């Protein structure tokens, strides 16, 4: 059966978890020194490795012969815990099991010892979805759990957790993964999977993940299928519904230079080609942001090919900073409005025209 890339290459040891060394090193040292806590909180954006780290940690603390703090994968316990039927690692989705009855049931069962390993591990995903009553039911167990029980709470919205819960856990914050790190990972996975890809295509996929490894690998999966395992840059552009940097430059520069006919010609062609208008709005916001960065800090902090970078440098030199800032703020405001607009094309056009009109009035 075919497995999605993010499932096929889910980390099974700590060294395979990328971009979270501040977390994995601490957990490995705890295992090496036999200093296992009773409750952990893994928080951070989606797709950054929280659940993967929880599963690796759950197997590692039960492993008979851990290797550098990671599960060996060869001992009887590791083999038993790999099974989907393993009852010593219990995963609970708090989004669908968020009531007090479910937590009371957990509290009743936690007293029973593990059947295979040393610890029984409860991984509660999206823990912020628990009701107030459920949190209160969980509180006592977190405070005085049995010696064999370890709780790992995972959440993308840590601010929703009660302070009483936060004070009883060891907190680990998972950060967004850099584009470079995701690109290296995708390159390695493509090589292992016999998938060809242009470096520019890999970079665009990594950027589209926006710090999430899972999102990036899902996009990589779609692109591989679309391009029949030979991915070109334009294939990724087509799958994502985005526009290449040259097109966005022409669109953005038309707004800056008051070339109203050029703007409508370019934008009409994009919308007619079925490009995602929300992505176009986001790309324009980023374009004006990058133009402002070039204007104030130079080209070291933007990522474009040399030809586009040179043109943006010239445009930035000829444009007042206030004008670039106004365009950036205008398109930034409409990003959220795009979700609810009945006519997103009209929203983008009126925003662009508003900027043109405002500039005309000043003159």
Steps between C-alpha positions, in 0.01 A plus 500: 500500500629845408602718794513877484853635531436661838385162635767291327779721630363570847804507734558190712809629683589839643772569242238485221297784657625811322524854633414421863842425650421704812219252572651171387832555680323565831280191463796282404698616804205425727486145363877450529498625861178316590330826598158443345234754594137406555340765279617688189348772285597522133371822345552670167364540149362208301741270322806585710550156654304502826320168454804338338720601794237371744491158331879473484527600866230250600690215333841620621411500871378141462788378284723235657814625322457865396759636257605856585164552667299370202317166475718227352214355297637148543414390854180314585344806659567722196351241267195462720445875525524544121173316463184706460348272765753596767309586816785662692499807274152651499425784258196713578355761267369769734307662214256208495550371857484825691239425764540432869379139461788414265755646743340319794529178304868577440546572869349164592716304255830677565552306824546175310869426428645468148497159333824518300728785600588693813263791436146547379496818290193712431531738204214752503495690173334844463466506878372860492168360375418345838210654689552674833353201683730264311805710593394489863466121480846474344661731754515257792646224284770733368584607853533150648526242219602136553874441468451313173295774327637773274277765342592692185263785416522651151338822386514772236328751730683495832338826613171313544640270769422581864789621714442207735587260218800702381651498849503119509675420173843534342440735207677471163435757229538368144607771258425541130752325276718713273450483123860380456451210743174392336660524154788273608253249643289499182814459286605194705151349486475556124838333449393199707164483319650533149316829440678756283454869579661827401666682793273801438196270520617354832557849640152612397346192663697565819387865507138398447520283813539820706704330770296178510675182388170314465348772280811511282506122455130498411569761232801297382274195470252690282775641280658156451167358387428798275842489333530120493807507730691754288422834663576828329462847650197576285335177618511625859368840390211325328417272796510782755310744284769759562677729256869510424712784635519674160121517474459634853771758429311624193176515698653679798709742297192595295332614823808690616560675168133585434490279188129430533460331162797271566355405838158405359653312206723294731237443767228406251735243345574351843136477611400365160761226535331390823773615738408503868406862572568464872853385418543794260402742778746332733774510235442872443522568875831313508622683189439843656651379826813384317511825303494692828777278641713568190429871535611510864744209545624388159456169319655263757167418663289408195493187287463556125710420197761763412301644209190567710709623794676755280169628362355526852808693615452751220127529574566549872754773428245694293205462740434693826497280808154625602351382171641148536382484861147609403478226236628236741247597768211514252556149369576367846157619618308325223662157558250420776213661308563269203358203693159661534480707183238401242717653229871472590605618153312827552660536846851481356416736215340764723794480740744561216283781360475656846877519516520650153227753580661598830828563322331711231333717766832566670642626174 
